[in-house]
Structure formats: C-alpha cells, structure tokens
Amino acid sequence: MPILSPDEKIILVENAKHNGVAGNLYLTDKRIIFEHNSGIISKRAYVTLDLPLEGVHNISVEGIAIKHLTVYAKKGFIGSYPAKLDFSVDHPIFWHEKVMFAIETRLGRIDKKEKLAALLDFAALKDLMTKGGLMLHTVKCPECAGPIRLPESGNNTTCAHCGHTILAQDIFEKIKSLTQ
C-alpha cells in the first residue's frame, strides 16, 4: 500500500494492469497511484505512477471490444510531454465516474469545457455531424497542422505527427464556429 499523507483518504482500489504489469490502482482524494510488486528473491512494492488530481488533463473509457480506463496527464506532471496512461480494470466506467467526482471535489469545480469533454466523444460527434448533413473524416492538428483521422470512439485523439492531444470538444467547437 502506498504511503498516504495524514489527511489523505483512499476512495477506490482495484487490481489492475498498466503497460502489461499487474498491480493495484488507487484513487485517493488527492491523487491516482499505481503500485506493483517486483523482485526475484524478495518482493518489493514499487509506485510506478503518482499523479496528483490536478495533473489529470482528461479521463475516458476507451476500447471497442474490451473497455479500459485512459488517463491523460497534463504536460509536466509525468515527463515533459502530456502522457496517455491506460489501465485495465474490471469496471472502467465506475472508475471514470469516481475519478471525475474526486477531481471535482478536489479542485472545487470542473470548468464547463472539461465537463462537456468528458461527456462528448467522437462517436456522439460523428452522429451529430451526420444528422446535420456534414461528413468529416480528417481534421488538421491545431499545433502542427498535420492531418488527423477521427477515431470511431473515445473523447480524444493524439496527433501522430507532434503528439498533441485533441479533444472531441475542441473539434465540436471548431465545427460549431464554422457553421454559425
């Protein structure tokens, strides 16, 4: 079990896999922690992720056949680039709800864009565009202007050219501004 500060409380813990490594995923009222045991002769616990809730850029449930929890860390919280972290858990939607609630509680609020980004995914965006008579398959990355193919699901995608994370909400806002 990870070391917690005296005023920190565990909200949720579950056996999980991250990058093929089995361990425990913890959600506290302050951070997300992944800990696993390793060692040949004697097992030792290693914390391979310790992400403050303030460092979470976005969180989603992704995957078509097998759903998993995906946490997007803000730039500077895990290395010098934004990071995408995938976790195999039994109930990813439940985890998503608990993490969103913990962030909202910790930060006091979630701004409107972040809340909508958690609800608007690419499948809903494509459905909305199709109903409006608009067919869109690729967009330009706002960072490098490289082409980005829209995924079938999830609420964000990553530019293959520069690694920038693009939210379905950002594309929705751009399309909305073009059609008004």
C-alpha positions in Angstrom: 0.0 0.0 0.0 1.4 3.4 -0.9 2.3 6.0 1.8 -0.5 8.5 2.2 -0.4 11.9 3.8 -2.3 12.0 7.2 -5.3 13.8 5.7 -5.4 11.7 2.5 -8.2 9.0 2.1 -8.4 6.1 -0.3 -11.6 6.3 -2.4 -11.1 3.3 -4.6 -8.6 0.5 -5.0 -8.6 -2.4 -7.6 -6.3 -4.9 -9.1 -5.3 -3.5 -12.5 -2.8 -3.8 -15.3 -0.8 -0.9 -16.7 1.6 -1.5 -19.6 1.2 -5.2 -19.1 2.2 -5.1 -15.4 -0.2 -6.3 -12.8 -0.6 -4.2 -9.7 -3.0 -2.1 -7.7 -4.6 1.1 -8.9 -5.5 3.5 -6.1 -7.7 6.6 -6.3 -7.4 8.9 -3.3 -8.9 12.2 -2.6 -5.6 13.8 -3.8 -4.1 11.5 -6.5 -4.1 8.4 -8.7 -1.4 5.8 -7.8 -0.3 2.6 -9.5 1.7 0.3 -7.4 3.1 -3.2 -8.3 5.3 -5.8 -6.6 8.5 -6.9 -8.2 11.6 -8.9 -7.3 13.1 -12.4 -7.7 14.2 -13.2 -4.2 12.2 -10.8 -2.2 9.1 -8.9 -3.4 9.1 -5.2 -3.1 6.4 -2.7 -3.8 7.1 0.0 -6.5 5.0 3.0 -7.2 5.2 3.5 -10.9 2.5 6.3 -11.1 1.8 9.0 -8.6 -0.3 11.6 -10.3 -1.9 14.4 -8.4 -5.6 15.0 -9.4 -4.5 18.5 -10.6 -2.3 16.8 -13.2 -5.2 15.0 -14.9 -6.0 16.6 -18.2 -8.7 14.2 -19.2 -10.0 10.8 -18.4 -12.0 8.5 -20.7 -13.2 4.9 -21.2 -11.7 3.6 -24.5 -11.7 0.4 -26.5 -14.2 -1.2 -28.8 -14.5 -4.8 -27.6 -12.5 -4.5 -24.3 -13.0 -1.3 -22.4 -10.2 0.3 -20.4 -9.6 3.4 -18.4 -7.4 6.0 -20.0 -6.0 8.9 -18.0 -4.4 11.8 -19.9 -1.8 13.6 -17.7 -1.1 17.3 -18.3 2.3 18.3 -19.6 5.0 18.4 -16.9 3.2 16.0 -14.4 4.8 12.9 -16.0 7.8 13.9 -18.0 7.9 17.0 -20.2 5.1 15.9 -22.5 1.5 15.1 -22.0 1.1 11.4 -21.2 -1.6 8.8 -22.0 -1.9 6.1 -19.4 -4.1 3.0 -20.0 -5.4 0.8 -17.2 -7.2 -2.5 -17.4 -9.7 -2.5 -14.6 -12.9 -4.6 -14.1 -15.3 -1.6 -14.1 -13.7 1.3 -16.1 -17.0 3.3 -16.3 -17.2 3.2 -12.5 -13.6 4.3 -12.2 -14.3 7.2 -14.7 -17.2 8.4 -12.6 -15.2 8.2 -9.3 -12.1 10.0 -10.7 -14.3 12.8 -12.2 -16.0 13.2 -8.9 -12.7 13.2 -7.0 -11.3 15.9 -9.3 -14.4 18.0 -9.0 -14.3 17.7 -5.2 -10.5 18.3 -5.0 -10.5 21.3 -7.4 -13.8 22.7 -6.2 -15.2 22.6 -9.7 -14.7 21.4 -13.2 -15.0 24.1 -15.8 -17.7 23.8 -18.4 -15.4 22.7 -21.2 -13.8 19.9 -19.2 -17.2 18.6 -18.0 -18.5 18.6 -21.6 -15.3 17.0 -22.9 -15.9 14.1 -20.5 -19.4 13.7 -22.0 -18.8 14.3 -25.7 -17.0 11.6 -27.5 -16.1 11.0 -31.2 -19.0 8.6 -31.7 -21.5 11.2 -30.5 -19.8 13.9 -32.5 -19.9 11.9 -35.7 -23.6 11.1 -35.1 -24.3 14.8 -34.5 -22.5 15.8 -37.7 -24.2 13.1 -39.8 -27.6 14.2 -38.7 -26.7 17.7 -39.7 -25.6 16.5 -43.2 -21.9 17.0 -42.5 -19.3 14.3 -43.4 -15.9 14.9 -41.8 -13.2 12.2 -41.7 -10.0 14.2 -41.1 -9.1 17.4 -39.4 -5.9 19.4 -39.0 -3.9 19.4 -35.8 -4.1 22.8 -34.1 -0.4 22.5 -33.2 1.3 21.3 -36.4 -1.5 21.3 -39.0 -0.8 17.6 -39.7 -3.8 15.5 -40.8 -5.7 13.7 -38.0 -8.1 10.9 -38.8 -11.1 11.0 -36.5 -11.4 7.8 -34.3 -14.6 5.8 -34.0 -14.8 6.2 -30.3 -13.2 7.9 -27.3 -13.3 11.6 -26.4 -9.8 12.5 -27.5 -7.2 11.5 -30.0 -3.5 12.2 -30.4 -1.7 13.7 -33.4 0.7 11.1 -34.9 3.0 13.9 -36.0 3.5 16.0 -32.9 1.8 14.1 -30.1 -0.7 16.9 -29.3 -4.0 15.7 -27.7 -7.1 16.8 -29.4 -10.5 16.6 -27.6 -13.8 15.8 -29.3 -15.0 19.0 -27.6 -12.3 21.1 -29.4 -13.4 19.7 -32.8 -17.1 20.3 -31.9 -16.4 24.0 -31.0 -14.5 24.5 -34.3 -17.3 22.9 -36.4 -19.8 25.0 -34.5 -17.9 28.2 -35.2 -17.7 27.4 -38.9 -21.4 26.6 -39.2 -22.7 29.8 -37.5 
